[in-house]
Amino acid sequence: MPTNCPSAFLLASPDPAVLSTVEPVLLSYGVPVKVVMDGPAALAALTGECHPSFAVLDMALPGIDMGQLLAQARSEGEGMESPIVLVSDTVTQELSDRLVEGVVEDLILRGAQPSYWKLRIDLVLRTQRIGRELDALRDESVTQLQTDRLTGVYNREAMLSMLFRETDRVQRLNTSLCIVLFDIDDFGHWNGRLGAGACDELLCKVVERTQRILRSYDVLGRPGKDEFLIMLPGCSTVSAVMLAERLRVDVFSNPFRVGSDCIRLSACFGLACSMGRSPVVVLREAEQALQWAKDAGPESIEYFGDSSRPTHPPLTYLSPSSGDELLAW
């Protein structure tokens, strides 16, 4: 249901006795009630842009079979998960089956008193609320298991799982997949100088800048303290190297402001391409390329498959004589 849709109840019945009994009960919840008297109007209300948050449907609705109405409402009403209560003269095996299958939430016999209606509707709405709360808790639990608590990006375990799934897709479709592993240079220096709280803020800012550059289907994770991993589906080696160059410039060339300090960070980058091979092997290659980059110096980019690795010195921000002032101003 669109978020801008107001909550409303639906009462669909051609029976004046049902309408006069149930409508006041529904209105007692402080929610507008839409009343319709035939099956097509009920179906239109259930499958419209704004679904009712609760529906009472009379088995005696003319114009459409109730089984067809329920089937179309669940299939055509995108996102329609509203609880449905049926009104019937008798309890049949077919209706009992729909209750068991969860097609409808309750069945109330025609002629029930308002107090009984109130009791049963309270139970349905309470069950729905508890179900939503449980779904939210389950989703939150899954998210916490998959994401890094500090930065909100995927953790190492989640990234490995996603790499295995993406590798399967690469093998089936014969597509490309590259990964970029980057590590912030001398982050222990800043941890000692600024403290853990400020460095946590720096890591979050690095993630924020990185996510602005990535495509919607690229995946960013944090496998280590100051180490980040990017999975690039459908990305060629050349494009991955270009992305690393852009990360080096757009993420790290501009200082980060933390409190009253402006901090200039740099990072080294290691790249590897999958070609359908085991993610464990590709990760080891990226780690090796990252180690080559660290050996070459700050801001270096290395690709594992490049046998002629560049020998020119990188732009350096730390040297034996530089001190701290080149990194903070």
C-alpha positions as CSV (number, residue, x, y, z in Angstrom):
1,M,0.0,0.0,0.0
2,P,1.4,3.5,-0.9
3,T,2.6,5.3,2.2
4,N,0.3,8.3,1.5
5,C,-2.9,6.2,1.7
6,P,-5.0,6.9,4.8
7,S,-6.1,3.9,6.8
8,A,-9.7,2.8,6.0
9,F,-11.9,-0.2,6.7
10,L,-14.1,-1.9,4.0
11,L,-17.5,-3.3,4.7
12,A,-19.0,-5.2,1.8
13,S,-22.5,-6.6,2.2
14,P,-26.0,-6.4,0.6
15,D,-27.6,-7.3,3.9
16,P,-29.1,-4.3,5.8
17,A,-28.9,-6.3,9.1
18,V,-25.2,-6.9,8.7
19,L,-24.5,-3.3,7.7
20,S,-26.5,-1.9,10.7
21,T,-24.6,-4.3,13.1
22,V,-21.1,-4.2,11.8
23,E,-20.6,-0.6,10.6
24,P,-20.9,1.0,14.1
25,V,-18.4,-1.5,15.4
26,L,-15.9,-0.6,12.7
27,L,-16.5,3.1,13.2
28,S,-15.6,2.6,16.9
29,Y,-12.0,2.2,15.9
30,G,-11.8,5.8,14.7
31,V,-11.1,4.7,11.1
32,P,-13.2,5.7,8.1
33,V,-15.4,2.9,6.8
34,K,-16.2,2.4,3.1
35,V,-19.5,0.5,2.4
36,V,-20.1,-1.4,-0.8
37,M,-23.0,-3.7,-1.7
38,D,-21.8,-6.0,-4.5
39,G,-18.8,-8.1,-5.4
40,P,-17.3,-6.0,-8.2
41,A,-17.2,-2.9,-6.0
42,A,-15.6,-4.9,-3.2
43,L,-12.9,-6.3,-5.6
44,A,-12.3,-2.8,-7.0
45,A,-11.8,-1.5,-3.4
46,L,-9.4,-4.4,-2.5
47,T,-7.3,-4.1,-5.6
48,G,-7.2,-0.3,-5.9
49,E,-4.2,1.9,-5.3
50,C,-5.2,2.4,-1.6
51,H,-6.1,-1.0,-0.1
52,P,-8.3,-1.1,3.0
53,S,-6.4,-1.9,6.2
54,F,-9.2,-4.3,7.2
55,A,-12.1,-5.9,5.2
56,V,-15.4,-7.5,6.1
57,L,-16.9,-9.5,3.1
58,D,-20.3,-11.0,3.0
59,M,-20.5,-14.4,1.3
60,A,-23.9,-13.2,-0.1
61,L,-22.3,-10.4,-2.2
62,P,-23.8,-10.5,-5.7
63,G,-21.9,-10.2,-9.0
64,I,-18.9,-12.4,-8.4
65,D,-18.1,-15.7,-6.8
66,M,-16.4,-15.2,-3.4
67,G,-13.6,-17.7,-4.3
68,Q,-12.9,-15.7,-7.4
69,L,-13.0,-12.4,-5.5
70,L,-10.5,-13.6,-2.9
71,A,-8.2,-15.1,-5.5
72,Q,-8.2,-11.9,-7.5
73,A,-7.8,-9.7,-4.5
74,R,-4.7,-11.5,-3.3
75,S,-3.1,-11.8,-6.8
76,E,-4.0,-8.4,-8.3
77,G,-3.9,-6.3,-5.2
78,E,-0.1,-5.7,-5.1
79,G,1.0,-5.6,-1.5
80,M,-2.5,-6.3,-0.3
81,E,-2.0,-8.1,3.0
82,S,-5.1,-6.7,4.8
83,P,-6.9,-9.1,7.1
84,I,-10.3,-10.3,5.7
85,V,-13.2,-11.5,7.8
86,L,-16.0,-13.4,6.0
87,V,-19.7,-13.3,6.9
88,S,-21.6,-16.5,6.3
89,D,-24.8,-18.3,7.1
90,T,-23.0,-21.6,7.8
91,V,-19.5,-23.0,8.3
92,T,-18.6,-25.2,5.3
93,Q,-15.5,-27.3,4.7
94,E,-14.4,-24.9,2.0
95,L,-14.6,-21.9,4.3
96,S,-12.7,-23.9,7.0
97,D,-10.0,-24.6,4.4
98,R,-9.6,-20.9,3.6
99,L,-9.1,-20.2,7.3
100,V,-6.5,-22.8,7.6
101,E,-4.7,-21.7,4.4
102,G,-4.7,-18.1,5.7
103,V,-6.7,-16.7,2.8
104,V,-9.0,-15.1,5.3
105,E,-8.4,-14.4,9.0
106,D,-11.8,-15.1,10.5
107,L,-15.3,-16.3,9.8
108,I,-18.3,-14.9,11.6
109,L,-21.8,-16.2,11.3
110,R,-24.6,-13.9,10.2
111,G,-26.7,-12.6,13.1
112,A,-23.8,-12.3,15.5
113,Q,-24.2,-9.6,18.1
114,P,-22.2,-6.4,18.1
115,S,-20.3,-7.4,21.2
116,Y,-19.2,-10.6,19.5
117,W,-18.1,-8.7,16.4
118,K,-16.1,-6.4,18.6
119,L,-14.4,-9.3,20.3
120,R,-13.5,-11.1,17.1
121,I,-12.3,-7.9,15.3
122,D,-10.1,-7.0,18.2
123,L,-8.5,-10.4,18.0
124,V,-7.8,-10.2,14.3
125,L,-6.3,-6.7,14.5
126,R,-4.2,-7.7,17.5
127,T,-2.9,-10.8,15.7
128,Q,-2.1,-8.6,12.7
129,R,-0.2,-6.1,14.8
130,I,1.8,-8.8,16.6
131,G,2.6,-10.4,13.2
132,R,4.0,-7.1,11.9
133,E,6.0,-6.6,15.0
134,L,7.5,-10.1,14.7
135,D,8.3,-9.5,11.0
136,A,10.0,-6.2,11.9
137,L,12.0,-7.9,14.6
138,R,13.0,-10.7,12.3
139,D,14.1,-8.3,9.5
140,E,16.1,-6.3,12.1
141,S,17.8,-9.4,13.4
142,V,18.7,-10.5,9.8
143,T,20.0,-7.0,9.1
144,Q,22.1,-7.0,12.2
145,L,23.6,-10.4,11.3
146,Q,24.6,-9.2,7.8
147,T,25.8,-5.6,8.4
148,D,28.6,-3.9,10.2
149,R,27.2,-2.1,13.2
150,L,29.4,1.0,12.9
151,T,29.1,1.8,9.1
152,G,25.9,-0.1,8.1
153,V,27.6,-1.8,5.2
154,Y,27.8,-5.6,4.8
155,N,30.2,-7.5,7.1
156,R,32.7,-10.1,6.0
157,E,30.4,-13.1,6.3
158,A,27.6,-11.4,4.3
159,M,30.1,-10.3,1.6
160,L,31.4,-13.9,1.3
161,S,27.9,-15.3,0.9
162,M,27.1,-12.7,-1.7
163,L,30.3,-13.3,-3.6
164,F,29.5,-17.0,-3.8
165,R,26.0,-16.3,-5.1
166,E,27.3,-13.7,-7.7
167,T,30.0,-16.2,-8.8
168,D,27.3,-18.8,-9.5
169,R,25.6,-16.2,-11.7
170,V,28.9,-15.3,-13.4
171,Q,29.4,-19.0,-14.3
172,R,25.9,-19.4,-15.6
173,L,25.7,-16.2,-17.7
174,N,29.4,-15.9,-18.6
175,T,29.6,-12.3,-17.3
176,S,32.3,-10.4,-15.5
177,L,32.8,-9.7,-11.9
178,C,35.6,-7.6,-10.3
179,I,36.4,-6.9,-6.7
180,V,38.2,-3.9,-5.2
181,L,39.8,-4.2,-1.8
182,F,41.1,-1.0,-0.2
183,D,42.8,-0.2,3.1
184,I,43.2,3.2,4.7
185,D,46.9,4.1,5.0
186,D,48.3,4.3,8.5
187,F,44.9,4.3,10.2
188,G,46.5,3.3,13.5
189,H,48.3,6.7,13.5
190,W,45.0,8.5,13.5
191,N,43.5,6.2,16.0
192,G,46.3,7.1,18.4
193,R,46.1,10.8,17.6
194,L,42.4,11.4,17.4
195,G,40.9,8.6,19.5
196,A,38.5,5.8,18.7
197,G,35.4,8.0,18.5
198,A,36.8,10.3,15.9
199,C,38.2,7.4,13.9
200,D,34.8,5.7,13.9
201,E,33.4,9.0,12.4
202,L,36.1,9.0,9.8
203,L,35.2,5.4,8.7
204,C,31.5,6.4,8.4
205,K,32.5,9.4,6.3
206,V,34.6,7.2,4.0
207,V,31.6,4.8,3.5
208,E,29.3,7.8,2.8
209,R,31.6,9.1,0.1
210,T,32.2,5.7,-1.4
211,Q,28.5,4.9,-1.7
212,R,27.9,8.1,-3.7
213,I,30.2,6.8,-6.4
214,L,29.0,3.2,-6.6
215,R,26.2,1.9,-8.9
216,S,22.9,0.8,-7.2
217,Y,23.8,-2.9,-7.7
218,D,27.5,-2.6,-6.5
219,V,28.0,-4.0,-3.0
220,L,30.2,-2.4,-0.3
221,G,31.4,-4.3,2.7
222,R,33.8,-3.9,5.6
223,P,35.8,-7.1,6.2
224,G,38.3,-5.4,8.6
225,K,38.9,-2.4,10.9
226,D,40.0,0.0,8.2
227,E,39.6,-2.3,5.2
228,F,36.7,-2.2,2.7
229,L,35.6,-4.6,-0.1
230,I,33.6,-3.6,-3.2
231,M,31.9,-6.2,-5.4
232,L,31.4,-5.0,-9.0
233,P,29.0,-7.2,-11.0
234,G,29.3,-6.9,-14.8
235,C,32.4,-4.7,-14.4
236,S,35.5,-5.2,-16.6
237,T,39.1,-4.9,-15.3
238,V,39.6,-1.6,-17.0
239,S,36.4,-0.2,-15.4
240,A,37.4,-1.5,-12.0
241,V,40.8,0.2,-12.3
242,M,39.1,3.4,-13.3
243,L,36.8,3.1,-10.3
244,A,39.8,2.7,-8.0
245,E,41.3,5.8,-9.5
246,R,38.0,7.7,-8.9
247,L,37.9,6.4,-5.3
248,R,41.4,7.6,-4.7
249,V,40.5,11.1,-5.9
250,D,36.9,11.6,-5.0
251,V,36.9,9.8,-1.6
252,F,40.4,10.5,-0.3
253,S,41.8,13.6,-2.0
254,N,39.5,16.0,-0.1
255,P,40.1,16.4,3.7
256,F,37.6,15.0,6.1
257,R,36.4,17.3,8.8
258,V,36.2,15.7,12.3
259,G,35.4,18.2,15.0
260,S,37.8,21.1,14.6
261,D,40.3,19.0,12.5
262,C,40.6,18.5,8.8
263,I,42.1,15.1,8.2
264,R,43.7,14.1,4.9
265,L,43.5,10.3,4.5
266,S,44.8,8.1,1.7
267,A,44.3,4.4,0.8
268,C,45.9,1.6,-1.1
269,F,43.8,-0.5,-3.5
270,G,44.1,-4.2,-4.6
271,L,42.0,-5.5,-7.5
272,A,41.1,-8.9,-8.9
273,C,38.7,-10.4,-11.4
274,S,36.6,-13.5,-10.8
275,M,36.1,-15.1,-14.3
276,G,33.9,-17.6,-12.5
277,R,36.5,-18.9,-10.1
278,S,36.1,-19.5,-6.4
279,P,35.5,-16.3,-4.4
280,V,38.1,-17.6,-1.9
281,V,40.8,-17.6,-4.6
282,V,39.8,-14.2,-6.0
283,L,39.8,-12.7,-2.5
284,R,43.3,-14.0,-1.9
285,E,44.4,-12.5,-5.2
286,A,42.9,-9.1,-4.2
287,E,44.6,-9.4,-0.8
288,Q,47.9,-10.0,-2.6
289,A,47.4,-7.1,-4.9
290,L,46.6,-4.9,-1.9
291,Q,49.8,-6.0,-0.3
292,W,51.7,-5.0,-3.4
293,A,50.0,-1.6,-3.3
294,K,51.0,-1.2,0.4
295,D,54.6,-2.1,-0.4
296,A,54.6,0.5,-3.2
297,G,53.4,3.2,-0.9
298,P,50.3,5.3,0.0
299,E,47.7,5.7,-2.7
300,S,48.9,2.9,-4.9
301,I,46.6,0.8,-7.0
302,E,47.6,-2.8,-8.0
303,Y,45.8,-5.4,-10.1
304,F,46.6,-9.0,-9.5
305,G,46.5,-10.0,-13.2
306,D,48.9,-7.3,-14.3
307,S,52.3,-8.9,-14.7
308,S,53.9,-5.6,-15.5
309,R,52.9,-3.7,-12.3
310,P,53.7,0.0,-12.4
311,T,57.0,1.0,-10.9
312,H,56.5,4.8,-10.8
313,P,56.3,6.1,-7.2
314,P,52.8,7.1,-6.0
315,L,51.9,10.5,-4.6
316,T,53.1,10.3,-1.0
317,Y,51.6,12.0,2.0
318,L,53.8,10.3,4.7
319,S,57.5,10.2,4.6
320,P,60.2,9.8,7.2
321,S,60.5,13.6,7.3
322,S,56.9,14.7,6.7
323,G,55.5,14.7,10.2
324,D,51.8,15.0,10.8
325,E,51.2,18.4,9.3
326,L,51.0,17.1,5.7
327,L,48.0,15.0,6.7
328,A,46.1,17.5,8.8
329,W,45.4,21.2,8.2
